[in-house]
Each structure stands twice: as structure tokens, then as C-alpha cells.
Amino acid sequence: MTNLRAEFLLALSFMTRLPLSLGEASDDTMARAPRLYPWVGLGIGACLGLSYLLFTTLFPSTLAVILTVAVGIALTGALHEDGLADTADGLGGGWTKERALEIMRDSRVGVYGILALGVALAIKIAALAALPTWAAVSAFIAAHTLGRFAITQLLKNLRYARTSGAADALGKSELVFDATPWAAAAAALVIVALLANLLAAFAAALMTAIAVDRFVRFLRKKIDGYTGDTLGAIEQIVETAVPVVILACL
């Protein structure tokens, strides 16, 4: 197996619930796989865009969007949605770093988590349903690509906040980032420019940059680093915001 293929399959196994059979990954593969997260996101977004086109031939746009979002949740195992809910509970209810991390580790979902997830889903569905068909397709692609791109930027700019945990392997690795995540983000933005308009592509890029910058600053202040849950949270923040800014630019 080539290194690139091994890295991509590892990234795919992290970002989805596809039944992949992987051997033990080398340290180098672990270090380089995260740079491919946005490309996995691009693939997920493309699959959802095609699903949405299929559903729109059978159902009204709102139902088509709900079904497509459900397909995305099934494909990823609600990994990022779970991270958003846990992050909202931890950072909303934890007044100290230790307490916030303790709450995030708890498998139970609290009020903050339920509200954050409910509001995010409502905003996402409403914005996507209001978009013209091909603009919605571009929004699915860009949202999932830029959401995973945002994860790479948290990994690049923060240290792991825990001493152990589900993301500990990433926290201990000397992660390798190059132009690969940026290339995926650029490809998604080109698709937005072609299927929606250039202003929407620019707005999506600017929104992603601002969201990552503010969230990085917030996490440094609250827990001095990232956790697996906060990686899911930033993905959901960006994934939710992208359809909104595209809609605002039409």
C-alpha cells in the first residue's frame, strides 16, 4: 500500500463510519493523515450533493435537505455533531479547564449540548432549503470541505489539552501539514464560485478564517488547547455557517 493511499484510508476511517479494514498505522502515516481530512470532506460533500439532487426529484426541497443531512449523519456516525454537543456542555458549564474537560468526557448530553445541536441543525436545514438547487449542492460540498479544513487549522495552531483521550494519538504526533488542506479548500471554493457566485465563495472563505481564528483564541483561554470534541465543534460551526453566508450572497 502506498503511503498516500494509507494516509487517505486512515483519514477516511477517522472522518466516516465506513467499514474499512486497516492494519496498524505507522507514526508517519498518523502524522500525515490529518492533512487529507479536507479531501475526505470534499468527497463526503460531493456524495451529499448527489444525494440531494436525487432527493429533489422525489420530494420538496426542505424534505430533500433533511434527508440529505440525515445521510451525512449516517455516513459520519454523527461524530462531529457529538463533538459540538459535548463542547457546548463543557465550555458552557465548566468554569475551570479541569471541570470543562471533565464535562466533555461525560457521555451524557446536557441542556447546552441539546440546544447547540438543535440550533445548528435548524439553521443548516433552513439555509440549505432556501438555496437554489445548484447553490445548495455547492453549499454541501463547501460546508463539509471547509469544516474539515477548519479541523486541520485547530490541530496546527493548538496543542492537545488532555494528557490522554480519543485524540491523544494526534496530540502526541508531530503532525505534518503542507498545501494539501489548502488545495481542497480552494477546490471547494471554486465549486461555490461556479455554482453560486464569486462573492459567495469569498464570503465562505472569510467566514471560515474568522471562525477558526476566534475559536482558537477562545480555546486557548478556556482549556489551553483542543480536544477531540472541539475538533468536531469547529467542523459543525463552519458546516453550519457556510450555507448561511452563501445564501446571504445570492
C-alpha positions as CSV (number, residue, x, y, z in Angstrom):
1,M,0.0,0.0,0.0
2,T,1.4,3.4,-1.0
3,N,1.9,6.0,1.7
4,L,-0.6,8.4,0.2
5,R,-3.3,5.6,0.0
6,A,-2.6,4.6,3.6
7,E,-2.9,8.2,4.7
8,F,-6.1,8.7,2.9
9,L,-7.7,5.5,4.2
10,L,-6.7,6.4,7.7
11,A,-8.2,9.9,7.3
12,L,-11.3,8.3,5.8
13,S,-11.6,5.9,8.8
14,F,-11.3,8.9,11.2
15,M,-13.9,11.1,9.4
16,T,-16.5,8.4,8.5
17,R,-18.1,5.2,9.7
18,L,-17.2,3.3,6.6
19,P,-16.3,-0.3,7.4
20,L,-12.6,-0.1,6.4
21,S,-10.1,-2.8,7.2
22,L,-6.9,-1.1,8.2
23,G,-3.7,-2.5,9.6
24,E,-1.6,-0.8,12.3
25,A,-0.7,2.7,11.1
26,S,2.9,3.8,11.2
27,D,3.8,7.0,13.1
28,D,4.5,8.7,9.8
29,T,1.0,7.8,8.4
30,M,-0.6,9.1,11.6
31,A,1.3,12.3,11.3
32,R,0.4,12.9,7.7
33,A,-3.2,11.6,7.5
34,P,-4.9,14.8,9.0
35,R,-3.8,16.9,6.1
36,L,-6.2,14.8,4.0
37,Y,-9.2,15.5,6.2
38,P,-10.5,18.3,3.8
39,W,-10.3,16.0,0.8
40,V,-12.4,13.4,2.7
41,G,-14.8,16.3,3.4
42,L,-14.9,17.1,-0.3
43,G,-15.8,13.5,-1.0
44,I,-18.5,13.5,1.6
45,G,-19.9,16.8,0.4
46,A,-19.9,15.5,-3.2
47,C,-21.8,12.4,-2.1
48,L,-24.3,14.5,-0.3
49,G,-24.7,16.9,-3.2
50,L,-25.6,13.9,-5.5
51,S,-27.9,12.6,-2.8
52,Y,-29.6,16.0,-2.7
53,L,-30.1,16.1,-6.4
54,L,-31.7,12.7,-6.3
55,F,-34.0,13.6,-3.4
56,T,-35.1,16.8,-5.1
57,T,-36.5,14.7,-8.0
58,L,-38.8,13.0,-5.5
59,F,-39.6,15.4,-2.7
60,P,-39.9,19.2,-2.0
61,S,-36.6,21.0,-1.2
62,T,-37.0,21.1,2.6
63,L,-37.6,17.3,2.9
64,A,-34.8,16.7,0.4
65,V,-32.4,18.7,2.6
66,I,-33.5,16.9,5.8
67,L,-33.0,13.5,4.1
68,T,-29.6,14.6,2.8
69,V,-28.5,15.9,6.2
70,A,-29.6,12.5,7.6
71,V,-27.4,10.7,5.0
72,G,-24.5,12.8,6.1
73,I,-25.1,12.0,9.8
74,A,-25.3,8.3,9.0
75,L,-22.1,8.4,6.9
76,T,-20.1,10.1,9.6
77,G,-21.7,8.4,12.6
78,A,-22.7,11.9,14.0
79,L,-19.1,12.2,15.0
80,H,-18.9,16.0,14.7
81,E,-22.4,16.6,16.0
82,D,-21.5,14.7,19.1
83,G,-18.4,16.9,19.4
84,L,-20.4,20.1,19.2
85,A,-22.8,18.9,21.9
86,D,-20.1,17.9,24.3
87,T,-18.1,21.1,23.6
88,A,-21.2,23.2,24.3
89,D,-21.8,21.4,27.6
90,G,-18.2,21.5,28.7
91,L,-17.4,25.1,27.7
92,G,-20.9,26.3,28.7
93,G,-21.0,24.7,32.1
94,G,-17.3,24.3,33.1
95,W,-15.8,27.4,34.9
96,T,-12.3,25.9,35.0
97,K,-10.3,23.9,32.5
98,E,-10.4,20.8,34.6
99,R,-14.2,21.0,35.0
100,A,-14.8,21.7,31.3
101,L,-12.7,18.7,30.3
102,E,-14.5,16.5,32.8
103,I,-17.9,17.5,31.5
104,M,-16.8,17.0,27.9
105,R,-15.7,13.5,28.8
106,D,-19.1,12.6,30.2
107,S,-21.2,10.7,27.6
108,R,-24.4,12.3,28.8
109,V,-25.7,15.3,26.9
110,G,-26.8,18.4,28.8
111,V,-29.0,21.3,28.1
112,Y,-26.2,23.4,26.4
113,G,-25.4,20.5,24.1
114,I,-29.0,19.8,23.1
115,L,-29.6,23.5,22.4
116,A,-26.4,23.9,20.4
117,L,-27.1,20.8,18.3
118,G,-30.7,21.7,17.8
119,V,-30.0,25.3,16.7
120,A,-27.1,24.2,14.4
121,L,-29.3,21.7,12.7
122,A,-32.2,24.1,12.3
123,I,-30.0,26.9,10.8
124,K,-28.3,24.4,8.5
125,I,-31.5,22.9,7.2
126,A,-33.3,26.3,6.8
127,A,-30.4,27.8,4.9
128,L,-29.9,24.9,2.6
129,A,-33.6,24.6,1.9
130,A,-33.7,28.3,0.9
131,L,-30.9,27.9,-1.6
132,P,-31.4,27.3,-5.4
133,T,-30.7,23.7,-6.2
134,W,-27.2,24.0,-7.6
135,A,-26.2,26.6,-5.0
136,A,-27.3,24.1,-2.4
137,V,-25.1,21.4,-4.0
138,S,-22.1,23.8,-3.8
139,A,-23.0,24.5,-0.1
140,F,-23.0,20.8,0.8
141,I,-19.6,20.4,-0.9
142,A,-18.0,23.6,0.6
143,A,-19.5,23.1,4.1
144,H,-18.0,19.6,4.5
145,T,-14.7,20.5,3.0
146,L,-14.2,23.8,4.9
147,G,-15.4,22.2,8.1
148,R,-12.6,19.5,7.9
149,F,-10.2,22.2,6.8
150,A,-11.0,24.1,10.0
151,I,-10.1,20.9,11.9
152,T,-6.6,20.9,10.4
153,Q,-6.1,24.5,11.5
154,L,-7.0,23.7,15.1
155,L,-4.6,20.8,15.0
156,K,-1.9,23.1,13.6
157,N,-2.4,26.0,15.9
158,L,-3.2,24.4,19.3
159,R,-1.8,21.7,21.5
160,Y,-3.7,18.7,22.9
161,A,-5.4,19.8,26.1
162,R,-5.6,16.4,27.8
163,T,-3.0,14.0,29.0
164,S,-4.9,11.1,27.4
165,G,-8.1,10.6,25.3
166,A,-9.5,9.6,22.0
167,A,-7.5,12.3,20.2
168,D,-4.3,11.5,22.2
169,A,-2.6,9.8,19.2
170,L,-2.9,13.1,17.2
171,G,-1.8,15.1,20.2
172,K,1.4,13.2,20.6
173,S,2.3,13.1,16.9
174,E,4.3,15.7,15.1
175,L,1.6,16.4,12.6
176,V,2.7,17.2,9.0
177,F,0.8,19.9,7.2
178,D,1.5,21.3,3.7
179,A,-0.5,22.8,0.9
180,T,-2.8,19.7,0.7
181,P,-5.6,21.1,3.0
182,W,-5.5,24.4,1.3
183,A,-5.8,22.8,-2.1
184,A,-9.0,21.0,-1.0
185,A,-10.4,24.2,0.4
186,A,-9.6,26.1,-2.8
187,A,-11.3,23.4,-4.9
188,A,-14.5,23.7,-2.8
189,L,-14.5,27.4,-3.2
190,V,-14.1,27.2,-6.9
191,I,-17.2,25.0,-7.0
192,V,-19.1,27.6,-5.0
193,A,-17.9,30.3,-7.4
194,L,-19.1,28.3,-10.4
195,L,-22.4,27.0,-8.9
196,A,-23.4,30.0,-6.8
197,N,-21.2,33.1,-7.4
198,L,-17.8,34.6,-6.7
199,L,-19.0,36.7,-3.8
200,A,-20.3,33.6,-2.0
201,A,-17.0,31.8,-2.4
202,F,-15.1,34.8,-1.0
203,A,-17.6,35.1,1.9
204,A,-17.3,31.4,2.7
205,A,-13.5,31.7,2.8
206,L,-13.6,34.8,5.0
207,M,-16.2,33.3,7.4
208,T,-14.0,30.1,7.8
209,A,-10.9,32.2,8.6
210,I,-12.7,34.3,11.2
211,A,-14.4,31.3,12.8
212,V,-11.1,29.4,13.1
213,D,-9.3,32.5,14.5
214,R,-11.9,33.2,17.1
215,F,-12.4,29.6,18.2
216,V,-8.6,29.1,18.5
217,R,-8.4,32.2,20.7
218,F,-11.4,31.0,22.7
219,L,-10.0,27.5,23.3
220,R,-6.6,28.9,24.4
221,K,-8.3,31.0,27.0
222,K,-10.7,28.3,28.2
223,I,-8.8,25.0,28.1
224,D,-5.4,25.9,26.6
225,G,-5.7,23.5,23.7
226,Y,-8.0,21.3,21.7
227,T,-9.8,18.0,22.4
228,G,-11.5,15.6,20.0
229,D,-14.8,17.2,20.9
230,T,-13.7,20.7,20.0
231,L,-12.5,19.4,16.6
232,G,-16.0,18.3,16.0
233,A,-17.4,21.6,17.2
234,I,-15.4,23.7,14.8
235,E,-16.4,21.4,12.0
236,Q,-20.0,21.9,12.8
237,I,-19.7,25.7,13.3
238,V,-18.2,26.0,9.8
239,E,-20.5,23.4,8.3
240,T,-23.5,25.4,9.6
241,A,-22.2,28.8,8.7
242,V,-21.2,28.1,5.1
243,P,-24.8,27.7,3.7
244,V,-25.8,30.8,5.6
245,V,-23.1,33.0,4.0
246,I,-23.8,31.6,0.6
247,L,-27.5,32.3,1.0
248,A,-26.7,35.9,2.1
249,C,-24.6,36.4,-1.1
250,L,-27.3,35.4,-3.6
